[in-house]
Amino acid sequence: MTSPVELHLLRVGACRHLECMAARGGRWALMDFPALCGLIRHPAHGWILYDTGYAEHFLRPRNNCRNACTAVSCRSSCRRPNA
């Protein structure tokens, strides 16, 4: 009998950023964004660490900023609307 494949989701860290930079209609408040990875135990191939990195939408410029601004980095010239 073969052992089943196991998946363990691991929280390996986090970053803090404004909620509104990641979610439409989000608040101007800091929140934690967990960094996750998957640790897979395969019966024939052993342990495999699977980490996808940031999602593509975190790296694209946001429409509400006048300059290049992403959820990961934002220039100081990027101002809060109505500020």
N, C-alpha and C positions, 0 to 999 in steps of 0.2 A: 504494500500500500504506500502511495506517495504522500508526502507531507503537503499540506496546503500552502499556498502563497500567503504571506502575512504582510500587512501594510500598517506601519506605525507613522502617524502624523506627529511631527516634532515642531514645537515652537522654539526657534533658535535665536530669536531676538525680536526687535521691533523698532520702528521709527515713529517719531511724533511729527504731525503736520496738521495744517488746518483742514477741517472736515470739508469745507466748501471747495477745496482744491481737488477732491476725489469724488465728491457726490454732488450732483446738481441739486441746488436748493439747500445744501449743507450749511451748517453754522460757521461763524467766524470764531471757532474755538478749537484748541488743540485736541487731538485724539491720537490714540495709539493705533498703528497699523502693524499687526503681527507679521513677522517673517516666518513662513512655514516651509518645511521640506518633508518629503516622504522617505522613510527608510523601509525598503522592501526586502523581505527575506524569501528568496526563491529556493525551492528544494534542490535544484540542480546547479544553479549559478551562484548561490550564496547571497550575501548582503549587497544591496544596490542603494546608493543614496541618490535621490531624484530631487533636484532643485530647479525650478523654472525661472527664478529671478522675478523682476518686476513685470507686471502686465504692460502691454504696449500702450494702453491709454494713459498710464502714468508718465510716459515719456513724451507725449504729444503736447504741443502748445495749447493752452486754454483759450477759448474764444473771448472771454471777458477781460483779457489783458492786452494792453497796447503793445507790449514788447514780448520777446520770447520768454515764456513763463510756463513751467510745467509743475506737476505735483511734487516733483523731486527737488527742483531748484527754481527759485523765483528771483528776478532782479529787483533791486530796491526801487527802481522806477515804476514797477508794477504796483499800482495803488488799488486799495479797496474801493469798490464802486460807492459813489456818494460820500467819499471821505474828504 
